[in-house]
């Protein structure tokens, strides 16, 4: 399976990650997070596969996250409610996301992405 790279093209971190992938000759399929937001089913699968807490999938520095006061609300929400809200708006999802059969990477930390080589 080709890797799935989910990004917001205007995001500088996403641009850096994309350049890194291209520079390292890693093939990927590109997906715009606003035009094609991850579904509930995809998020459930990726969260389970990644082993990360759901909170790691939230774009905690985004304006939408702050507008919705999610810092206060998340601790009292069920996992189902968290996934529901994540799937409702691509701007709430931390990006970039890199999805493969073996690995899920959330955000761009070059050291973590080195595992792909």
N, C-alpha and C positions, 0 to 999 in steps of 0.2 A: 504494500500500500504506500502510495506517496503520502508525504506528510501534509497535514492541513495547517496552514498558517492563517490565523484569524487576526485581522488588524483593523485599525482605524487609520487610513492613509495620511491624515494630517498630524498624527501623533509622532513626535520626534523619536520616541523610544521604538515604536514600530518600524520607523524608517531605518534606524540603526540595526535592528534585528534582521530586517529584510536584506540589507546590505551584507550583513554578516553571513547569512545563509547563501547568498549569491557568491560572495567571495570564497566561501568554503565548498562551492559546487554541490550544495545540498538541494535536491529537487523538492519542490513543494507546490501545493495547490493554494492559491491565494483566495481569501474570502473577506469581504468587507463586513465588519461587525454590525454596522447600522443597517445596511441593506439586507443582511441575512444573519440576524441575531441567533445565537445558539438556542435551540429548543430545550424544553424541560427534559426531554428524554436524553438529548446529547449531554446536557449539564450533569444529569444524574450519573450517566455512564462515565464521563470524564472525571468527575469528583471521586467516584468509587475507584476508578483505575489509577488515579494520581496518588491516592492516599492522603491528600491534603484536606484540611478542614474547608468547609464551604466558604468561610470568611476570606480565604486566600483568593477566591475567584471574584471578589468585589473590588471595584476600582475605588478604593477608599479616599483617593485624592481628587476624585471627580466632583464637579459642581452638582451633578444630579444626586450623588450619594449624600452630599451635604444638604442640599435642598430638602430631601426626603427625611433628613435627620436619622439616617440609618445607623449611625454610631450608637445612638440611644435605643433604637428599636430592635436591632439584630439580636441582642442577648435574650430578648423575650419572644423571639419568633421560632417557630418550628422549622426543621430542615425543609419541609415541604413548602412552607411560606417563603423561605429564603430563595429556594430554587424558582418558585413562582415569580418573585420580583426580579430575580436575575434574568429570567427568560423574557421579561416584559420590555426591556430596554437595553440595547447594546452598550450604551454609555455607562451602564452600571457594572459591566464586566471588565475585569482587569485584562489588559492587553499588552503586548500580543500574547496569543495562545498558540502553542505549537503542539499538534496532536499527531501521535504515531501509534502504531500497535503496541510498542514497548514503553513509550514515554509520553508524559504530558508535562509541558513546561508553561508556567504562568508568569508573565512579565519577562523582561529580558535582563538576565544576569549572565554575562559572557562565560564566566566560569562554569555555570550550570550547563550552558549550551555546548560547551566543549565535549560533553558526553556523546554528542551526535557524530563526532568525527570518527 
